[in-house]
Amino acid sequence: MTDKELVKLLIDNTNDLKTQKLLASLGYYPEYFMYSDSQDVRAEVAKRGYGLDVLVNDYSPTVRAAVAYIGQYLDVLVNDKNPYVRQTVAQWEQYADKLSKDENAGVRWVVARNGFCLDTLVHDENAEVRLEVAKRGYGLDILVNDEDEDVRLEVAKQGYGLDILVHDKDHIVRREVAEHGYGLDILVHDSAAYVRSMVAHRGYGLDILVHDDFYDVRKAVAEEGYGLDVLVNDESLWVRGAVAQQGYGLNILVHDKDSLVRRYVADQGYGLDILVNDDCSDVRAAVARQGYGLDVLANDDNPFVRRAVAEQGYRLDTLIVDCDSLVRLPAASKANNLMALVDDSDSSVRYKVAEEEHCPEDVLIELVNDEDDCVRDAAYRKMRHLVYRKLFY
């Protein structure tokens, strides 16, 4: 199908609002689409700079904001009754002083986000506005003592005032201080496990934290590769799993009582000759992803295991006609043969074919005529995207 034919396909379906919006954004028929019933379509016309003398007075704030977005009629729209429109105007510096005093916090937030009038907005009554000021790195000496924890957290993220924030009442702020590697000798004994786990991730106090009462702290220690000889026998499966992910004690953990730990062992490529017959399908699927025992696992009772086999590109001629749709789609995708599924008995399979990121054009052309509404819609959406890519890329 040529580019011209693809565009014609869209024009022939202009009753669809998504199609109208796409065509308007491309500059087609602005004299027609500026009177569309859809505010989104009219907004696209405005963004193209057409009919602004009419659209600036449109009843929809979405349309008026589109006019402001391209920097037109700002002297009018700066006083618009709708805050969404004024937020759009706020991106223009010449109106920042006026809008920094706007009654709507959202408008003032946009002013701050653009880095305007920070000396005023650092004292704003709204925490979200002050947070945006902090993100700009302004007024940190003031905001380090802010009443709002999110503002203080942002100050910590900026690496400012850590000597103060190491004692902050909020554990999330203290964790951020630890992430900066500051005050670890204090924070290693913090009351919050969330903070102590970050201290462990900074590689500090591991000899203390390896015996921590909270499993997530011990898990962090294991992830740093410390104390694995102790943690391999930890009571928590999450800790033992972290040990397995470090590649330690696999000869022990291959027989672990918890399937998640055994799956991590399989992910390491260890003990596959044992785990290929594991009772847990997740473990067997992990074995398949290692490319081991595919001749056996291709006949596995569990579709997720067979799917893992298909994703390895093994026995595709069989798996592409598997009894379970979970298997057929990845098999066809791996075989670069999505056309084989356009007549699949399961409409959900055909729908997923249409949704495939790299679904070929000839397959989509078949699916836009599918008997199922959802399949047709999915194929048509993808065709629109295909047109867009062809026109702009």
Buried (B, 14 or more C-beta within 10 A) or exposed (E): BEEEEBBEBBEEBBEBEBBBBBBBBBBBBBEBBBEBEBBBBBBBBBBBEBBBEBBBEBEBBBBBBBBBBBEBBBEBBBEBEBBBBBBBBBBBEEBBEBBBEBEBBBBBBBBBBBBBBBEBBBEBEBBBBBBBBBBBBBBBEBBBEBEBBBBBBBBBBBEBBBEBBBEBEBBBBBBBBBBBEBBBEBBBEBEBBBBBBBBBBBEBBBEBBBEBEBBBBBBBBBBBBBBBEBBBEBEBBBBBBBBBBBBBBBEBBBEBEBBBBBBBBBBBBBBBEBBBEBEBBBBBBBBBBBBBBBEBBBEBEBBBBBBBBBBBBBBBEBBBBBEBBBBBBBBBBBBEBBBBBBEBEEBEBBBBBBBBEEBBEEBBBBBBEBEEEEBBBBBBBBBBEBBBEBEEE
